[in-house]
């Protein structure tokens, strides 16, 4: 009987350790940087939730500096592959950019045109460096990913030894600053002013983009598996659009 209770106690301890380490990350990097990434992930909703995340729909109200009126921006982002839609509605005129791998096209009113290769390259870099994509890279514990400590509350992420992006965290381990570099090597900073929560995910509610001098307020955030074509009522097949 004593042996039974002893084994039961050991099983209990094992479960406690397993539950406590559920947000542990097996990634390259300095131990303190890995710990910061783990604490950030836990604050954002936890590894289990982020592992399930495949796509996100985000609708924001954008107030650009110098503009008299705000405009509506909608994004659907596939976090597993470079496939996404960006839709802007300015003065009731809609413009939708669609990217699927190395192909992309723009719909504006009744016209459809292919997006120039240079713009596609910029879009793919935007997707690679997107805040949600980088968090997803950490969760997936990719072999090419490494984290390095910069300060007591700041760490950077590297992909194949090259700088990808950086995070500055607050006392609750939530990112307050996210930064990456443009094609020209210029540092782009995004400030997360306020957070909200939906379906177990913490997400930035108010975002300030330094380079664009604009303020973004999230109007809707949906981490559910989403059919982009159905959501936007538009096909990923450009031939169907041209018809």
Secondary structure, DSSP 8 states (H G I E B T S, - for coil): -HHHHHHHHHHHHHHHHHHHTTT----EE-HHHHHHHHHHHHHTT-HHHHHH--EEEEEEEEEETT-SS-EEEEEEEESSSSEEEEEEEETTEEEEEEEETTEEEEEETTEEEE--HHHHHHHHHHHHT-HHHHHHHHHTT-TTEEEEEEETTEEEEEETTEEEEEEEE-TTS-EEEEEEE-TTS-EEEEEEEEEEEETTEEEEEEEEETTTTEEEEEEEEE-S---HHHHHT--S-HHHHH-
